[in-house]
Amino acid sequence: MKRILAALLMFLALSVQAAPQASGPQECAAFGDMSLVASAFSRQKVDKTLTFAAMREIYSGGMSDERVVKIMSLIVDAAYLDAARELLPSNFAGIVLGTCMNHRGNMDAILGTDA
């Protein structure tokens, strides 16, 4: 029974994939900037779909690959959480940037995982 439980837990752990990661400090800075914009739009109660569309327009130059778009989507989702709306946009952006830089591009702690 313990082996079955251990195998099940192993399977569940392996079935959850980490969210995409930033490829380096420059991307972390860009994601921090995106967080500032998303948070400001969220605090102004701009529709989330409109925020994402505007951000795709703003950041279209060189940042249009699927991985970056997924991270952008996760940033927008995080900015629209009630807890994030309590933060000033600069504080939210600082948390995203700091997490990205301190964890070598891994922002799972604040953006969650992509199941």
C-alpha positions as CSV (number, residue, x, y, z in Angstrom):
1,M,0.0,0.0,0.0
2,K,2.8,2.4,0.8
3,R,4.5,1.7,-2.5
4,I,1.2,2.5,-4.4
5,L,0.8,5.7,-2.4
6,A,4.5,6.7,-3.1
7,A,4.0,5.9,-6.8
8,L,0.9,8.0,-7.0
9,L,2.6,10.9,-5.3
10,M,5.5,10.6,-7.7
11,F,3.2,10.6,-10.7
12,L,1.3,13.7,-9.4
13,A,4.6,15.5,-8.8
14,L,5.8,14.7,-12.3
15,S,2.5,15.6,-13.9
16,V,2.6,19.2,-12.8
17,Q,4.9,21.2,-15.1
18,A,6.7,24.4,-14.0
19,A,5.6,27.6,-15.6
20,P,7.9,28.8,-18.4
21,Q,11.0,30.7,-17.1
22,A,12.8,33.8,-18.0
23,S,16.0,33.2,-20.0
24,G,18.1,35.7,-18.2
25,P,18.3,39.1,-16.5
26,Q,17.1,41.1,-19.5
27,E,13.9,39.0,-19.7
28,C,13.5,39.4,-15.9
29,A,13.6,43.1,-16.3
30,A,11.1,43.0,-19.1
31,F,8.8,40.8,-17.0
32,G,9.1,43.3,-14.1
33,D,8.1,46.0,-16.5
34,M,5.1,43.9,-17.7
35,S,4.1,43.4,-14.1
36,L,4.1,47.2,-13.5
37,V,1.8,47.7,-16.5
38,A,-0.5,44.8,-15.6
39,S,-0.8,45.9,-12.0
40,A,-1.6,49.5,-12.9
41,F,-4.3,48.3,-15.3
42,S,-5.7,46.0,-12.6
43,R,-5.9,48.8,-10.0
44,Q,-7.7,51.0,-12.6
45,K,-10.2,48.1,-13.1
46,V,-9.4,47.7,-16.8
47,D,-10.9,44.4,-18.1
48,K,-8.3,41.7,-17.9
49,T,-8.8,40.7,-21.5
50,L,-8.2,44.3,-22.6
51,T,-5.1,44.4,-20.4
52,F,-3.7,41.3,-22.0
53,A,-4.4,42.6,-25.5
54,A,-2.8,46.0,-24.7
55,M,0.3,44.3,-23.3
56,R,0.6,42.1,-26.4
57,E,0.6,45.3,-28.4
58,I,3.0,47.1,-26.2
59,Y,5.5,44.2,-26.0
60,S,5.1,42.9,-29.5
61,G,8.7,43.7,-30.6
62,G,10.9,40.7,-30.1
63,M,8.7,39.2,-27.3
64,S,6.1,37.3,-29.2
65,D,7.2,33.7,-28.8
66,E,4.8,31.3,-27.1
67,R,6.9,31.0,-23.9
68,V,6.9,34.8,-23.4
69,V,3.2,35.1,-24.2
70,K,2.5,32.4,-21.6
71,I,4.5,34.2,-18.9
72,M,2.8,37.5,-19.8
73,S,-0.6,35.8,-19.4
74,L,0.5,34.4,-16.0
75,I,1.7,37.9,-14.9
76,V,-1.7,39.4,-15.9
77,D,-3.5,36.7,-14.0
78,A,-1.4,37.3,-10.9
79,A,-1.9,41.1,-11.1
80,Y,-5.7,40.6,-11.1
81,L,-5.7,38.5,-7.9
82,D,-7.2,40.4,-4.9
83,A,-3.9,40.2,-2.9
84,A,-1.9,41.8,-5.8
85,R,-4.5,44.6,-6.2
86,E,-3.6,45.7,-2.6
87,L,0.0,46.4,-3.7
88,L,1.2,49.5,-5.5
89,P,2.2,48.6,-9.0
90,S,5.8,49.4,-8.3
91,N,5.8,46.9,-5.3
92,F,4.2,44.2,-7.4
93,A,6.7,44.7,-10.2
94,G,9.5,44.7,-7.6
95,I,8.3,41.3,-6.3
96,V,8.1,39.8,-9.8
97,L,11.5,41.2,-10.8
98,G,13.2,40.2,-7.5
99,T,11.8,36.7,-7.6
100,C,12.8,36.3,-11.2
101,M,16.4,37.5,-10.6
102,N,16.8,35.6,-7.3
103,H,15.6,32.3,-8.7
104,R,17.4,32.5,-12.1
105,G,14.2,33.1,-14.1
106,N,11.9,30.8,-12.1
107,M,8.8,32.7,-11.0
108,D,6.7,29.7,-9.9
109,A,6.5,31.1,-6.4
110,I,4.4,34.0,-7.5
111,L,3.0,32.9,-10.9
112,G,2.2,29.4,-9.9
113,T,2.7,26.4,-12.1
114,D,1.3,25.5,-15.4
115,A,-0.6,22.2,-15.0
